[in-house]
Amino acid sequence: MTSPRRAEGAPAPGRPAWVEVDLDAIAHNVRTARQALRPGAQLMAVVKADAYGHGAVPVARAALRAGAAWLGVAVLSEALELRAAGLRAPILILGWTPPELAREAVRHDVALTVFRAEEARELARLARETGRPARVHLKVDTGMGRLGVPPDERGLAAAEALAREPLVLWEGTFTHFACADEEDPAPTRRQIERFSAFLARLEAAGLRPGLRHAANTAGLFRFPDAHFDLVRLGIGLYGYAPSPFVTTPAPLQPALAWKARLAQVKAVAAGEAISYGATYVTSAPEWIGTVPVGYADGYRRAFSNVGRVLVGGVERPVRGRVCMDQFMIGLGPAPAAAAAPAAVAAPPALAAPAAPGDEVVLLGAQGEARLTANDLAQWAGTIAYEILTSLDERLPRVYTGAALEEE
Ligand SMILES: Cc1ncc(COP(=O)(O)O)c(C=O)c1O
């Protein structure tokens, strides 16, 4: 890995805790996704939620450079951030944009997801006022139960309303899978069938659906018949398979590492409590390190007494409760003499296994050891998506990789 470099505009590491993002890993994951892609189909890099915590602008740039054609976001502010950074690629807002915000999307050539027939007329009015066409993708609910027109005559009516408005540019039609990463492929097969039947119905009515898209990461790697014209790559872009049932043609590379430097290392005598609530009490003298990261940074309180970090290439346990801005780790047995209250500085023979300022890896690799977002997710009973998107923005992001040189 190249030495950490700051991307233009990224904050300088202003604290001894940070997130490193390897843009070469992002590029590798895009290329791996493209290998699996049906010829002719395009790739959308889903960079919502600040690119799943990785930083939307540098990730979007790296993904586009590696061959992604589209960018997907969840809300208008995310699209505007990309436009403000000078990114001209097509952007689709995958979520609901209320009418009072749609004007800004139209002004910035950002495509909107629509799922109500009435939206066609509202958007045509906005397009007239703005002097630009309103780009839209019709969302069809084929089994997710979240957003979308039903794939029946109600959906057809919405499609007809879009087609009637010359200032509304009907660019695409899409659906979203609920279970593509689950073991049983049947629900996804059903969704593909419903979507295909709806597309056929549009065609029979003389309507052109534009770019047809359905697949997320799991859909890309497991259901080649769901690639249609465009595939929306989210978690795979960041180097994770969405579940153990999803296999990839080449290993994906996790792009993110989370690191900090030890604030304090001390020998604690047996019978001493660590952190709020005294949920951990040393049973023997123990070296305890303090890590300057807490649940306000996204290091979950659920990791209390169950999480692990890497120090010197060795896994070390979280001791006691995770606090808002700090948590403690066990660094191994300490000699009783070092833990005695009189010990001001341990003699060399009793030296601690780590020193203040040493690197702690909360997520990522150190030597041969590695902790993944899936490990952290397991400790908290959640999924890697939630771990990555919970990384607070007060953690500086540092970008590495040759992809950065090309900026
Ligand atoms: C509509 C839509 N498409 C694509 C994605 C990307 O999904 P994944 O991260 O599983 O690839 C998401 C993410 O939640 C989404 O909401």
PDBQT file of the ligand as one rigid body, heavy atoms in Angstrom, charges set to zero:
ROOT
HETATM    1  C1  LIG A 501     -32.346   0.664  -4.806  1.00  0.00    +0.000 C 
HETATM    2  C2  LIG A 501     -31.008   0.127  -4.461  1.00  0.00    +0.000 A 
HETATM    3  N1  LIG A 501     -30.234  -0.388  -5.426  1.00  0.00    +0.000 NA
HETATM    4  C3  LIG A 501     -29.010  -0.905  -5.162  1.00  0.00    +0.000 A 
HETATM    5  C4  LIG A 501     -28.517  -0.933  -3.892  1.00  0.00    +0.000 A 
HETATM    6  C5  LIG A 501     -27.164  -1.553  -3.632  1.00  0.00    +0.000 C 
HETATM    7  O1  LIG A 501     -27.315  -2.726  -2.894  1.00  0.00    +0.000 OA
HETATM    8  P1  LIG A 501     -26.020  -3.601  -2.474  1.00  0.00    +0.000 P 
HETATM    9  O2  LIG A 501     -25.260  -2.729  -1.538  1.00  0.00    +0.000 OA
HETATM   10  O3  LIG A 501     -26.589  -4.781  -1.787  1.00  0.00    +0.000 OA
HETATM   11  O4  LIG A 501     -25.301  -3.885  -3.714  1.00  0.00    +0.000 OA
HETATM   12  C6  LIG A 501     -29.280  -0.429  -2.852  1.00  0.00    +0.000 A 
HETATM   13  C7  LIG A 501     -28.756  -0.469  -1.484  1.00  0.00    +0.000 C 
HETATM   14  O5  LIG A 501     -29.404  -0.581  -0.508  1.00  0.00    +0.000 OA
HETATM   15  C8  LIG A 501     -30.563   0.128  -3.137  1.00  0.00    +0.000 A 
HETATM   16  O6  LIG A 501     -31.339   0.615  -2.171  1.00  0.00    +0.000 OA
ENDROOT
TORSDOF 0
